[in-house]
Amino acid sequence: MSGGSMNFGEPDHVRQLRESLERFVEKEMPRSAAAQWDRDNYFPRDVFDKLARLGVMGLTVPEEYGGAGRDIFATMVVIEELSRRSLAVSVPYIMAACYAGMNLVECATEVQKQELLPRVVDGSLIFAYGWTEPDAGADLAGVKTRAERVGNNVRINGAKRFCSGAAIADYIYALVRSGNANARYKNLSLVLIPPTARGVTITPIESLGMKGAATTDVSFDDVEVPFDNVIGGEAGWNNGWSMIVGSGLDVEKLEVAAIGVGIARAALDDAWAYAAERKQFGKTIDHYQSIQHKLADMKTQLHAARLVLYHAAWLANEHVRCGVETSMAKLFATEVAKSVALECQTIFGAYGYVKDFDAERYVRDALLLPIIGGSSAVQRNNVFKWSGGRP
C-alpha cells in the first residue's frame, strides 16, 4: 500500500491477488484434500510448489533478488486466504516467505542474500524457527543451546522444543548462545542448521492441531556447520538479539493473526451455510433468533479482527513503529478465531464434533493461535508496557 493516510479499501493489486488465491484454493486445495492432510499430518509439497509459481513467495523479497518487492499487506492476504482452507499450506508459506524471506532481507550479509533470496522466491527454501527450548519460551534470551567457533566452523550443542516444520525445512533458523553465559543479550547468534546435518535428531511431537508443518523436538550433538551459516557473518556473531527484536518479530505476530482471520472466516462461512440448510421443528435454524445473534456476533468479531490486522500490516509496510498495534492485532485476532470456531461448532451441534465436518478442525487449529508467536498474556504485557502509560 502506498504512503499517506490509510485507505480502508484494498488496492487493485491486492484485490486481484485475493481473487487469484481464491481460485487457487478451490482448484488445488479442495476440502477433501485438506481433511486428508490434517489426518495424515502431511505437507503437500506439490501444492506448495504450484503456489510458488504464482509469485507469492516473493512478496517479502526486493526486486533485485527476483522478488515482487516488500508488501506486508499482500503477504497477510496470502496467509489469510490459504488458512481458510489448510494450515498444511499456509504455515509452510510463512516459513518460506516470512521466516526465510523477511529475516534474510533484514539480517543476512549481501553474499547470503544473493545466494538464498532467489531460492525463497522460487519456493525451494523453507526455514523452521529453532528458538524455543524446554526452559526458554517467552524468555528467548534465556536459551542454553551453545555454539562455539572451531576453525572455520561453528559447533552446536543443545536442544530446541516446538520446532514446527523442522522435518520439512531446508534450514533450522536457530538462536544459540555464542558468548559469555552472563552477557544475556550480547551473546546470542542466529545460525542456519540443515536438519540433515550429522548430529541433528528430530523427534515428532503429537499435537492437537496445525498439522502439515508438524512440530518437533530437535537435539544438536556436536553439530558442525560452516561459519558462513551464521546470519550476518562476523557482524552477526553475538549480535542475534538485535536481529530477532526488529520489525521481523512484529510481523511474526501479524502472521499468526492472519491465520486467525482465515480460520474465523472459514468457520463463519460454514456456520452460516449450515444454519441455512439444517432444519429443526419444520424450519431452517437460521430462522431462530438465538442462531441469528450468534452469526451476527461472529461476523462483527471477524470484521473487527480484519480491521485491526490490516491496519497493523499497513503500518508495518510503511516502516512505522507499530509494536503496540501488532500486539493488539495478534491478541485480538487469535482470540476471535478461537471464539468464532467454538461458536461454529456450537451451531453445528453434534456434527461439529465429528471428523466428517471441518468445524472440529477449525477448533483444534484455533486453540493453538493464542499460544504461539507470543501468548495472549505476553501481548497484553506488550500493549500495556509499550503504550507509555497512555490509554
N, C-alpha and C positions, 0 to 999 in steps of 0.2 A: 504494500500500500504506500502511496506517496505521502510526503510530509504535509504539514498543515493541520487544520482541525479535523477531528475524527468524523468519518462518514459512516453511518450505520448500514449503508448498503454495501454489498460486496462488489469489488471491481469486476469488470468483464472477464479478465483472465482467470479470476478465482471462480466465478460462476461457471465458466466453461470447463475449468478443472473439475469442479464438483460433478458436473454432468458427465464428463468423461469417466470419472471414477464410479459413478452410479452404474454406468453401462458395464464397466469392467467387473464390478462386484456381481452383478446379475449373471454375466456370462461365465466368468472364471471362478467365482466363489459361491456356487449355489448352496442353499440351506443344507441340503443332504450332505454335501462335501464338508461344510463347516462342522456339522454334527459329528462326522466321522473323524475329522482331525482332532476334535475335542476328545472323543472316545479313545483314540489311539495315542494321544499326546504327540501328534505328528506335525512336523514343519513341512508344508508343501513347497519345496524348493522350485518346482516347475512354475507354480503360480507366482512366486516371488520374482523369478526371472522375467516372466511376462510383464509384471508390474514395473520392473526396472526399465523395460523397453518403452514405457510411457514417458520416461524422462523425469519421473517424480523423485528419484533418489538425489538428483542434482539440485533440489530446491534449497539446500543449505550450502552449496558449493559455488564459489565465484566462477565467473565465465572463463577466466584464464586457465582454470584447471578442468574445463569441459562441462562445468555445471550450468545451471539456469540462472545463477545469481541468488544471493541470500534473500529468502522470502519466508519469514517465520509464520506469517498469517496463512500462507498457502500450505506450508508444511503441516499446520494443525488441521487444516481441512482434509488433507490426505489421511491423517491419523483418525479423525472422526469418521470419515466415510468407510474406511477399512474396518474400524472397530465395531461398526453397526452389524457386521456380519461375522468377523472372526478375529480374535486376538492372535491366532496362529499365523496371521499375515501382518497385522498392524504392529505387533511388538517387534518382530524381525525388521520391519520397515524402520521403526525408531532406532533399533540397534545399528542400522546402516546409515540412514540419513542424519540422525541426531548424535548418537553415541560416537560413531566414527566421523561423519562429516563435520559436525559443528566443533568437536574437540580438536580435530586436526587443523581446521581453519584457524582456531583461536590460539592453539598452543604448540603446534608442530614447527620444526625447522623447515626452511624452504625446500631442502632436499626431501624431507619426509612428505611434505605436501605434494611435491611433483610426482613422487613415487606412488603415494597412496590415494590421493583425492580422485584421480581418474577411475580408480577401482571402486570408490564409493558410487560414482555416477553410473557405472555400468552394472552395478549390483553384485560385484564379486568381492566385496569387503564388508564384513559384519563384525562389530565389536560387542563383547559382553562386558559389563561392568564388574570388575573384581574389587569392590570397595568394602562391602560389609564383611565382618568377621564374627566369630562366635561371641566375642566380647566388645565388638565395636559396631554399633548400628548408627544411631543418631550422632554419636560422638566419633566421627570419622578420623579425627586427629589422634585417636587412641589406637590406631591399627598397630598390630605387632608383627605382621609379615615383614621379614628382614631382607634387604638387598645390599650386597657388597660388591665392590668392584674387584674383579680378578683379571688383571691384564686389560685386554680389550673387550672383556665380557662382564656381565652382571650375573651374580649368583643369587638365587631367591630361595628362601625357606619360609614356610608358614602355611596358612590356610585361609580360605575365603568361604563364606556361607551365603546362601541365597544368591548364587551367581547365575542368574537366569540366562539361558541361552548359551552357556559355555560349550555345550556339546555341538552346537551348530555354528559357532563363531569361528572366525579366522584368527582373531586375537582376543585374549582377555586383557582388558584395559585396567591394569592392576595398580592400586595405590599401595605403595610399600614404604617402610621406614628405612631410609638410606643413610642416616647420620646418627648423631648422639641421641640416645633414647630420651634424654631430658629436654631436648630442644623443642619437642612437640610440633609446632607449626613450621619449623625451619629445617626439618629433617625428613621430609616426605618427597617422594618422586613418583612419577607415573611411567610404568613400563609396559610394553606390548609383549605378551607371553603367548606363543602359539599353544593351543590346547593339546597339540600332538607332540610337544617337546618332551624329551626324556625327563622323568621325574614329576610330571604332572599327572595327578589322579583325579578323575571326575566321578562323583557318586551322585546319582539322581536322588532328588527329594520328592516324594509323592505329595502333591499339593491339591487343594480343593478345586482351584480354577486356573486360569491363564495357561491353558495347555498349548503346546506347539513350540514355544520357546521355554522348554522345561527348566525349572530351577534346579540347582545342583550345589553340592559341596565340592570344593576344589582344594587339593593339597599340593604344595610345592616342596619337593625334596631334592635339594641341591640342583635346582633347575638353572641352566645357564643359557643366556641369550646374549647376542652382541650388544655392546653399548649403544650402537646405532638405534636400538629399540627403545631407548629412553626418550620419552616425548620431550621435545625442546632441546635435546642434546646436552651439551655441557651446561648451558644456561638453565636447563630444566632440572638438573640434578640437585636435589634438596630444595627445589622450588615448586613442588607439586601442589602445595596448599593453595597458592595464589591461582593455580590453574583450575582447581575444582570449585572455588568460591566465586568465579567470574560469572559472566552472563549465561554460561552454559548450564549452571545449576538452576538459574531462573527458568530457562527454557525447559529443563527436565521436569519441573513442576507442571508446566503447561502441557507437556506430552501426556502426562497421566490424566490431567484434567480433560484433554481432548478424547482420550479413551473413554472417560466417564460420560462425556456428552454423546459419544457414539453409542454406547451401551444403553443410555437412557432413551435415546431416540428409537432404537430398535425395540426396547421394552414398551414404550408408549405406542408405537405403531402396531405392535402385536396385540396389546391390550385393547386398543381402540377397535381394531378389526374383529377381535374375538367377541367384544361386547355387542357388536352389530350383528353377529351370527348366532350366538348362544341363546337359546330360548329357555325360559323358565316361566311357568304359570301362563303360558299362552302368548308371551311376547318376548322379544329380544331384551337382554338385560340392560342395554343402553337406554331403555325406557324408564329405568328406575333412577330416582334422583341420587341415591347413595352412590351408584356407579358413575353417573354424570359428574358428581362432585369430585370423585377420585380422579377421573380423567382430566377434569378441569385443573385440579391442583397439580397433577403430573405435568401437564402441558405448560403451566405457569412456571413451575420449577425448572423445567428444561429450558424455557425461553430465557430465564434469568441466568442460568448456568452458561448458556451460549454467549450472552452479552458480556458476562464477566470474563470468560475465557478469551473471546476475540478482542476485547478492549485491551487486556494484558498482552496478548500476542501482537497487537498493533504497536503498543508502547515498546515492546522488546525489539520489534523490527525497526523502529525509529531510533534505537540505541538510547532510549530514555531510561533512567534508573527506575526500576519497577519491581523491586523485591517485595514490597507490600502487596502490590496488585497481583503478582504471580502467586504469592502465598494465599491470597484471598480466592483466586481462581481455583487453585489446587484444592483448597479446603472445601469450597462451596460445591464445585462440580462433582467431586468424588462422593460427597455426602448425598448430593442429589441423585447420582447414579444408583447408590445403594437404596435410597428411599423409593425411587421410581421402579427399580427392578423388583423390590419386595411388594409394591402395590400391584405391579403387573401380575406377579404370582398369586396375589390375593384375588384379583379379578378372574384369573383362570381357574381358581379353586383347586380341586384335586389334580386337574390336568397340569397345573403349574408346578407340580411336584414330581412329575414323571419325565423320563428321558425322551419321550416321543415329541415333546414340545421344547422350544428354545428357551422358554421362560426360566426354567431351572438353571440353565447355563448362565443367563444374564445375572441371576442372583449370585452364583458361585464366583463369576468374574468380578462383579461389582463389589463384593465384600472385601476383595483384596485392595481396592484402589485407595481407601483412606489410610492404608498402612504403608504402601510403597512410595518411594520418591519423597520421603519426609512425611511422617504421620500427621493426622489432623491436629494432634496436640502440638507438634513441632510448628505447624503452620500458624496455629493460634499464637504461640510464643512469638513467632516472627512478626505477625501483624501488630501485636502489642509493642514489642521492642522497637521495631523499625519505624513506627508511626511517630516517634519523637515526643510522646506524651500528648499528642493532639488527636482528637477523635476525627 
